[in-house]
């Protein structure tokens, strides 16, 4: 999905929410997330990449599979 936003804040908020969802999926499935991987997920601002990670997160066995 592509959206047009007039605000950088809106884009940042969407990225933060997707990162939160990814980390929650991994936590619920018991997938260990290193501090480096957590930082990579939280720092990502590419909405397309985050969307791909959201789609993968429910099925990965390791955080490396996510990337």
ABEGO torsion letter per residue (X at the ends): XBBBBABAAAAAAAAAAAAAAAAAAAAAAGBBBBAAAAAAAAABABAAAAAAAAAAAAABABAAAAX
